[in-house]
Amino acid sequence: MTKGNITKILFQFAAPLVASSLLQQLYNIADSMIAGNFIGENAVAAIGVSTSIVMFFTNVIIGFTTGISIYIAGLTGRQENEKIGEAARTSFLYLLPASIIMAFLSLGIIDQVLVMMHTDASIFAMTKTYISVIFIGIPFVMLYNICSSVLRGMGNSRTSMEAIVIATFTNILVDVLFVAVFHWGIMGAALATVLSQLFSCLYVLIYLYIHVIRKIPCRHNFTMEALREQTRLGLPCVLQSGVMSFGSIILQGIMNTLGVQAVTAITSAYRLDSLAMLPAVSVASAVSTFTAQNMGAGQYKRIQEGYSIGVKMMLALSVTIAGIVILFGKPFILLFGVSEEVANLGQSFLLMLSIFYPVFGILNLFIGFLQGTGNVVTPAICNVTGLVVRLTLAALLVVPLGFPSVPYSEGISWIVAACLCYSKCRKTKKKLSEEVAAQAVSQ
């Protein structure tokens, strides 16, 4: 990433990330579609309620591994290969045991969390069953994300995509087998997801061992430097992800007060919304890795150019995606086997939210840029501030506005977070300009 056409590099890195993220969401969506058509609308609502809880743990894992990716990208830019090997080995030794502990602890708090979220009695048991099975797969999710973050930091986003292709087709086939053929209900949908996570985890783990662990010699399997740097870069991301995901659980509780039909509509709409957001997140990840590698290589002018190109790519992408969501929102929601009334509610939700997509895209680009420069604190502060705004508005507006309070509060929170991040980005760009000027003088 430190040489060559920047637009081409960003596109080539982001494209597999977009594809793998879309496929990853596809196998999550497959659960809802198959469950909705073979079990009923309540199954869609149960999986929807589960999503915010499951994403809490997933996002905490991603927060930890974000630190790994940023650290290894910097090492790659500086060509410190031995430290890359040590960093990869270190991450396994402390994060894998943590994920196993996380899985056991999470099983003990399901009832309390579902009660706190005002989960409707008609879907309580179904929701608990689904979450309980999904939690078994937490160590697999951790292993997959460790391996992917190491490879991503080295500039390889393709292998993760290949793993997700395997996982997606596994999940869909096993979903149909367990739910439609064996009639295992919601438990079958959850088991299919866990098995797909296992296969994707094994694929990237084997690839990493053959192409990185075995090929990069190092003196230590664990170093305090790697642990310290990964923790320094990852901990703010973990705190941000944890707070954001906990906020989503609270928000789900607010949505649950609108009734099962509204919950089904919103959660079905969020499935398409989550797909729509993935390209923006992937481009931001590409900008982050690009920035981190070039920071390590001391190519500050190239970072500025990458930032400018990233902004243009993000705006074009966000506007295009907003149009697609507006056009195809309702037909997509109907695929879940829901009623016409629920689909109409979901379509109105998407119409209100999609107008904010360009803001969401630019916000994520700011975050990726700042994280790539090593600043992981500012993005965390901006996102948490946005979350506070979102929860406050949703709580205040849910009674007078009802259904529209959810998309409008989310959109406004993106605006607030983006404004805060932009201020820091301007200062960072100014410092980069000073570095470029200093390099010109020294030459």
C-alpha positions as semicolon CSV with decimal commas, in nm:
position;residue;x (nm);y (nm);z (nm)
1;M;0,000;0,000;0,000
2;T;0,301;0,227;0,015
3;K;0,346;0,224;-0,364
4;G;0,127;0,246;-0,673
5;N;-0,202;0,406;-0,776
6;I;-0,392;0,500;-0,461
7;T;-0,745;0,470;-0,602
8;K;-0,668;0,126;-0,740
9;I;-0,509;0,013;-0,413
10;L;-0,801;0,132;-0,199
11;F;-1,049;-0,033;-0,433
12;Q;-0,858;-0,362;-0,450
13;F;-0,829;-0,375;-0,071
14;A;-1,187;-0,265;-0,001
15;A;-1,358;-0,488;-0,262
16;P;-1,284;-0,821;-0,083
17;L;-1,381;-0,660;0,248
18;V;-1,714;-0,548;0,099
19;A;-1,772;-0,892;-0,051
20;S;-1,683;-1,079;0,268
21;S;-1,891;-0,843;0,484
22;L;-2,190;-0,876;0,252
23;L;-2,158;-1,253;0,257
24;Q;-2,123;-1,252;0,636
25;Q;-2,444;-1,054;0,665
26;L;-2,604;-1,285;0,411
27;Y;-2,563;-1,587;0,632
28;N;-2,708;-1,389;0,923
29;I;-2,997;-1,281;0,702
30;A;-3,045;-1,642;0,590
31;D;-3,135;-1,732;0,949
32;S;-3,413;-1,473;0,952
33;M;-3,542;-1,555;0,603
34;I;-3,554;-1,930;0,656
35;A;-3,690;-1,892;1,011
36;G;-3,956;-1,643;0,895
37;N;-4,076;-1,867;0,613
38;F;-4,062;-2,200;0,798
39;I;-4,122;-2,103;1,163
40;G;-4,314;-1,771;1,150
41;E;-4,294;-1,396;1,211
42;N;-4,216;-1,445;1,581
43;A;-3,894;-1,620;1,482
44;V;-3,789;-1,313;1,281
45;A;-3,859;-1,092;1,584
46;A;-3,669;-1,331;1,815
47;I;-3,361;-1,332;1,594
48;G;-3,390;-0,954;1,561
49;V;-3,396;-0,906;1,938
50;S;-3,100;-1,145;1,967
51;T;-2,894;-0,948;1,718
52;S;-2,822;-0,651;1,945
53;I;-2,705;-0,885;2,224
54;V;-2,491;-1,101;1,997
55;M;-2,342;-0,791;1,833
56;F;-2,233;-0,665;2,174
57;F;-1,991;-0,955;2,207
58;T;-1,898;-0,953;1,838
59;N;-1,815;-0,582;1,846
60;V;-1,606;-0,621;2,162
61;I;-1,407;-0,890;1,979
62;I;-1,369;-0,666;1,674
63;G;-1,252;-0,386;1,903
64;F;-0,971;-0,603;2,039
65;T;-0,865;-0,718;1,695
66;T;-0,876;-0,366;1,549
67;G;-0,574;-0,290;1,765
68;I;-0,396;-0,592;1,617
69;S;-0,467;-0,478;1,261
70;I;-0,345;-0,120;1,317
71;Y;-0,030;-0,237;1,497
72;I;0,061;-0,492;1,229
73;A;-0,008;-0,243;0,949
74;G;0,249;-0,010;1,106
75;L;0,501;-0,295;1,136
76;T;0,437;-0,387;0,774
77;G;0,507;-0,029;0,664
78;R;0,836;-0,037;0,857
79;Q;0,911;-0,390;0,729
80;E;0,965;-0,529;1,080
81;N;0,876;-0,887;0,989
82;E;0,995;-1,054;1,308
83;K;0,769;-0,832;1,516
84;I;0,475;-0,922;1,291
85;G;0,527;-1,288;1,378
86;E;0,554;-1,209;1,749
87;A;0,242;-0,990;1,736
88;A;0,039;-1,264;1,569
89;R;0,144;-1,528;1,822
90;T;0,089;-1,294;2,117
91;S;-0,267;-1,215;2,010
92;F;-0,366;-1,583;2,020
93;L;-0,222;-1,640;2,365
94;Y;-0,428;-1,374;2,543
95;L;-0,741;-1,332;2,329
96;L;-0,843;-1,695;2,279
97;P;-0,865;-1,771;2,656
98;A;-1,052;-1,441;2,700
99;S;-1,312;-1,547;2,440
100;I;-1,373;-1,881;2,615
101;I;-1,431;-1,702;2,946
102;M;-1,659;-1,456;2,767
103;A;-1,867;-1,741;2,625
104;F;-1,920;-1,903;2,967
105;L;-2,003;-1,578;3,145
106;S;-2,247;-1,464;2,878
107;L;-2,461;-1,778;2,918
108;G;-2,535;-1,682;3,277
109;I;-2,688;-1,340;3,208
110;I;-2,926;-1,409;2,919
111;D;-3,249;-1,402;3,123
112;Q;-3,161;-1,079;3,300
113;V;-3,069;-0,905;2,974
114;L;-3,388;-1,015;2,797
115;V;-3,599;-0,891;3,089
116;M;-3,411;-0,560;3,089
117;M;-3,487;-0,526;2,717
118;H;-3,864;-0,566;2,777
119;T;-3,866;-0,872;2,551
120;D;-4,224;-0,972;2,468
121;A;-4,340;-1,292;2,642
122;S;-4,446;-1,442;2,309
123;I;-4,084;-1,454;2,185
124;F;-3,889;-1,476;2,515
125;A;-3,821;-1,852;2,513
126;M;-3,740;-1,855;2,142
127;T;-3,498;-1,565;2,181
128;K;-3,322;-1,728;2,476
129;T;-3,275;-2,055;2,285
130;Y;-3,126;-1,879;1,984
131;I;-2,881;-1,668;2,188
132;S;-2,770;-1,962;2,405
133;V;-2,661;-2,163;2,103
134;I;-2,497;-1,865;1,931
135;F;-2,282;-1,794;2,238
136;I;-2,114;-2,132;2,192
137;G;-1,953;-1,990;1,880
138;I;-1,784;-1,690;2,050
139;P;-1,435;-1,854;2,051
140;F;-1,472;-1,928;1,678
141;V;-1,563;-1,565;1,612
142;M;-1,258;-1,455;1,811
143;L;-1,021;-1,685;1,620
144;Y;-1,158;-1,572;1,286
145;N;-1,118;-1,205;1,374
146;I;-0,764;-1,249;1,510
147;C;-0,653;-1,419;1,190
148;S;-0,835;-1,171;0,967
149;S;-0,693;-0,870;1,150
150;V;-0,336;-1,000;1,115
151;L;-0,384;-1,060;0,743
152;R;-0,564;-0,728;0,694
153;G;-0,281;-0,543;0,866
154;M;-0,040;-0,705;0,618
155;G;-0,258;-0,590;0,328
156;N;-0,442;-0,918;0,264
157;S;-0,820;-0,880;0,264
158;R;-0,888;-1,161;0,015
159;T;-0,843;-1,462;0,243
160;S;-1,113;-1,344;0,483
161;M;-1,350;-1,314;0,189
162;E;-1,276;-1,672;0,083
163;A;-1,348;-1,792;0,437
164;I;-1,680;-1,611;0,443
165;V;-1,780;-1,761;0,107
166;I;-1,735;-2,105;0,263
167;A;-1,924;-1,999;0,577
168;T;-2,213;-1,846;0,384
169;F;-2,289;-2,148;0,171
170;T;-2,242;-2,378;0,470
171;N;-2,486;-2,174;0,675
172;I;-2,755;-2,160;0,407
173;L;-2,738;-2,531;0,329
174;V;-2,731;-2,639;0,693
175;D;-3,002;-2,382;0,778
176;V;-3,237;-2,539;0,526
177;L;-3,145;-2,888;0,648
178;F;-3,190;-2,815;1,020
179;V;-3,497;-2,589;0,996
180;A;-3,689;-2,697;0,685
181;V;-3,601;-3,069;0,680
182;F;-3,527;-3,168;1,040
183;H;-3,772;-2,910;1,184
184;W;-3,538;-2,813;1,470
185;G;-3,689;-2,466;1,482
186;I;-3,494;-2,166;1,607
187;M;-3,226;-2,391;1,760
188;G;-3,152;-2,530;1,414
189;A;-3,099;-2,180;1,273
190;A;-2,856;-2,100;1,553
191;L;-2,665;-2,428;1,513
192;A;-2,622;-2,358;1,142
193;T;-2,465;-2,021;1,222
194;V;-2,221;-2,171;1,474
195;L;-2,111;-2,442;1,230
196;S;-2,050;-2,182;0,959
197;Q;-1,842;-1,978;1,204
198;L;-1,634;-2,287;1,280
199;F;-1,558;-2,349;0,911
200;S;-1,460;-1,986;0,841
201;C;-1,240;-1,987;1,152
202;L;-1,057;-2,304;1,046
203;Y;-0,998;-2,172;0,694
204;V;-0,826;-1,848;0,797
205;L;-0,642;-2,020;1,083
206;I;-0,486;-2,277;0,850
207;Y;-0,398;-2,008;0,595
208;L;-0,237;-1,787;0,860
209;Y;-0,033;-2,077;0,998
210;I;0,098;-2,184;0,655
211;H;0,165;-1,840;0,506
212;V;0,254;-1,627;0,810
213;I;0,325;-1,812;1,134
214;R;0,542;-2,082;0,975
215;K;0,718;-1,847;0,730
216;I;0,803;-1,559;0,963
217;P;1,069;-1,669;1,215
218;C;1,074;-1,497;1,552
219;R;1,249;-1,545;1,884
220;H;0,942;-1,513;2,107
221;N;0,586;-1,648;2,099
222;F;0,477;-1,377;2,340
223;T;0,617;-1,028;2,395
224;M;0,508;-0,753;2,631
225;E;0,569;-0,497;2,357
226;A;0,314;-0,663;2,127
227;L;0,065;-0,698;2,412
228;R;0,116;-0,337;2,519
229;E;0,078;-0,192;2,169
230;Q;-0,221;-0,409;2,079
231;T;-0,387;-0,316;2,407
232;R;-0,309;0,054;2,364
233;L;-0,463;0,058;2,018
234;G;-0,738;-0,192;2,087
235;L;-0,867;-0,097;2,432
236;P;-1,029;0,234;2,325
237;C;-1,194;0,044;2,038
238;V;-1,315;-0,222;2,283
239;L;-1,460;0,037;2,519
240;Q;-1,622;0,218;2,227
241;S;-1,764;-0,105;2,083
242;G;-1,885;-0,222;2,422
243;V;-2,058;0,105;2,504
244;M;-2,205;0,133;2,153
245;S;-2,335;-0,223;2,160
246;F;-2,475;-0,185;2,511
247;G;-2,648;0,125;2,385
248;S;-2,796;-0,081;2,103
249;I;-2,936;-0,321;2,363
250;I;-3,096;-0,027;2,544
251;L;-3,229;0,102;2,212
252;Q;-3,371;-0,242;2,136
253;G;-3,550;-0,220;2,469
254;I;-3,701;0,114;2,362
255;M;-3,806;-0,038;2,028
256;N;-3,961;-0,337;2,204
257;T;-4,214;-0,102;2,366
258;L;-4,355;-0,032;2,018
259;G;-4,493;-0,387;1,991
260;V;-4,395;-0,713;1,819
261;Q;-4,513;-0,594;1,475
262;A;-4,298;-0,280;1,490
263;V;-4,001;-0,483;1,620
264;T;-4,037;-0,726;1,330
265;A;-4,052;-0,437;1,081
266;I;-3,752;-0,254;1,227
267;T;-3,534;-0,563;1,266
268;S;-3,618;-0,676;0,910
269;A;-3,532;-0,327;0,781
270;Y;-3,209;-0,329;0,982
271;R;-3,104;-0,640;0,790
272;L;-3,097;-0,439;0,467
273;D;-2,957;-0,138;0,651
274;S;-2,667;-0,350;0,780
275;L;-2,593;-0,461;0,424
276;A;-2,610;-0,102;0,300
277;M;-2,356;0,015;0,559
278;L;-2,094;-0,250;0,483
279;P;-1,933;-0,087;0,177
280;A;-1,877;0,236;0,373
281;V;-1,724;0,046;0,666
282;S;-1,502;-0,153;0,427
283;V;-1,374;0,159;0,247
284;A;-1,301;0,314;0,587
285;S;-1,107;0,000;0,686
286;A;-0,908;0,026;0,363
287;V;-0,827;0,392;0,439
288;S;-0,724;0,294;0,793
289;T;-0,482;0,021;0,679
290;F;-0,351;0,243;0,396
291;T;-0,288;0,527;0,640
292;A;-0,122;0,303;0,903
293;Q;0,116;0,141;0,653
294;N;0,216;0,477;0,504
295;M;0,260;0,627;0,852
296;G;0,502;0,343;0,923
297;A;0,684;0,415;0,598
298;G;0,688;0,793;0,664
299;Q;0,497;0,874;0,341
300;Y;0,286;1,161;0,473
301;K;0,200;1,321;0,139
302;R;0,065;0,987;0,017
303;I;-0,156;0,973;0,327
304;Q;-0,305;1,314;0,240
305;E;-0,375;1,199;-0,114
306;G;-0,536;0,879;0,013
307;Y;-0,760;1,076;0,247
308;S;-0,886;1,302;-0,034
309;I;-0,950;1,009;-0,268
310;G;-1,127;0,823;0,013
311;V;-1,369;1,112;0,073
312;K;-1,470;1,119;-0,294
313;M;-1,512;0,741;-0,306
314;M;-1,719;0,742;0,011
315;L;-1,960;1,014;-0,099
316;A;-2,023;0,852;-0,438
317;L;-2,072;0,513;-0,275
318;S;-2,308;0,637;-0,001
319;V;-2,539;0,825;-0,237
320;T;-2,561;0,524;-0,469
321;I;-2,641;0,287;-0,184
322;A;-2,909;0,520;-0,045
323;G;-3,082;0,512;-0,383
324;I;-3,069;0,132;-0,399
325;V;-3,216;0,097;-0,049
326;I;-3,501;0,335;-0,130
327;L;-3,587;0,144;-0,449
328;F;-3,560;-0,213;-0,323
329;G;-3,636;-0,184;0,050
330;K;-3,986;-0,327;0,057
331;P;-3,925;-0,624;-0,179
332;F;-3,626;-0,719;0,035
333;I;-3,825;-0,708;0,360
334;L;-4,100;-0,927;0,208
335;L;-3,840;-1,202;0,160
336;F;-3,858;-1,263;0,536
337;G;-4,211;-1,395;0,503
338;V;-4,366;-1,099;0,687
339;S;-4,704;-0,940;0,620
340;E;-4,765;-0,650;0,382
341;E;-4,827;-0,419;0,677
342;V;-4,495;-0,507;0,839
343;A;-4,315;-0,461;0,505
344;N;-4,471;-0,113;0,464
345;L;-4,352;-0,017;0,812
346;G;-4,004;-0,142;0,732
347;Q;-3,997;0,050;0,404
348;S;-4,090;0,376;0,579
349;F;-3,811;0,312;0,830
350;L;-3,556;0,273;0,550
351;L;-3,677;0,586;0,373
352;M;-3,624;0,793;0,686
353;L;-3,281;0,645;0,764
354;S;-3,123;0,623;0,417
355;I;-3,112;1,002;0,371
356;F;-2,841;1,002;0,638
357;Y;-2,618;0,742;0,464
358;P;-2,371;0,998;0,318
359;V;-2,315;1,129;0,673
360;F;-2,257;0,776;0,799
361;G;-2,008;0,711;0,520
362;I;-1,804;1,025;0,586
363;L;-1,811;0,959;0,962
364;N;-1,658;0,615;0,906
365;L;-1,393;0,758;0,673
366;F;-1,292;1,008;0,943
367;I;-1,272;0,722;1,194
368;G;-1,063;0,503;0,962
369;F;-0,824;0,790;0,887
370;L;-0,774;0,879;1,254
371;Q;-0,727;0,515;1,358
372;G;-0,471;0,471;1,082
373;T;-0,267;0,759;1,225
374;G;-0,270;0,583;1,563
375;N;-0,543;0,799;1,717
376;V;-0,800;0,553;1,848
377;V;-0,924;0,769;2,135
378;T;-1,094;1,046;1,934
379;P;-1,310;0,807;1,726
380;A;-1,417;0,634;2,047
381;I;-1,516;0,965;2,209
382;C;-1,702;1,078;1,896
383;N;-1,896;0,753;1,863
384;V;-1,987;0,736;2,231
385;T;-2,105;1,097;2,220
386;G;-2,316;1,011;1,918
387;L;-2,460;0,715;2,106
388;V;-2,562;0,934;2,400
389;V;-2,738;1,168;2,156
390;R;-2,909;0,873;1,988
391;L;-3,038;0,715;2,308
392;T;-3,149;1,048;2,454
393;L;-3,343;1,145;2,142
394;A;-3,498;0,799;2,107
395;A;-3,616;0,800;2,470
396;L;-3,754;1,154;2,444
397;L;-3,920;1,110;2,104
398;V;-4,057;0,756;2,126
399;V;-4,383;0,871;2,291
400;P;-4,462;1,181;2,079
401;L;-4,325;1,041;1,748
402;G;-4,343;0,667;1,798
403;F;-4,191;0,465;1,510
404;P;-3,997;0,753;1,341
405;S;-3,805;0,828;1,661
406;V;-3,570;0,534;1,591
407;P;-3,433;0,633;1,245
408;Y;-3,426;1,007;1,312
409;S;-3,237;0,971;1,640
410;E;-2,980;0,748;1,467
411;G;-2,930;0,989;1,177
412;I;-2,885;1,290;1,403
413;S;-2,632;1,099;1,614
414;W;-2,422;1,038;1,301
415;I;-2,422;1,410;1,226
416;V;-2,301;1,496;1,577
417;A;-2,024;1,231;1,572
418;A;-1,911;1,334;1,223
419;C;-1,879;1,700;1,323
420;L;-1,665;1,607;1,623
421;C;-1,441;1,377;1,416
422;Y;-1,398;1,634;1,139
423;S;-1,249;1,883;1,381
424;K;-0,975;1,636;1,478
425;C;-0,918;1,532;1,116
426;R;-0,842;1,893;1,021
427;K;-0,579;1,919;1,294
428;T;-0,427;1,585;1,192
429;K;-0,409;1,689;0,826
430;K;-0,236;2,011;0,930
431;K;0,030;1,812;1,118
432;L;0,080;1,591;0,814
433;S;0,131;1,902;0,599
434;E;0,400;2,016;0,841
435;E;0,570;1,677;0,811
436;V;0,556;1,697;0,431
437;A;0,712;2,046;0,442
438;A;0,987;1,924;0,677
439;Q;1,065;1,632;0,445
440;A;1,087;1,871;0,148
441;V;1,336;2,091;0,335
442;S;1,551;1,796;0,442
443;Q;1,572;1,675;0,083
